Amino acid sequence: MIAGQLLENKLIACANITPQIISVFSWQGEIQSGQETGVMMKTSKAKLAQAIDTLLALHPYDVPAISGWLADAAPEATRQWVAKVTKEDETQ
């Protein structure tokens, strides 16, 4: 499982997996639809680029829809937990 590999590599702290999302999208000039699995992964700013690169390498799609954003409004305890799990800061 890709999420498990990212966790083992300490690139993410958590993955929320939502099965059977119905996606409608444009691919190769056509409107298509299909069932997919949605995943939201929590990581630190320091690990975001590496997590995305690893996810791209492991994902079976040619062009997976991967988006990353900074959660500046996360509570301090949440930010500390993510940093600790991803070993962003060894002092925590």
Disulfide bonds with the S-S distance in Angstrom:
none
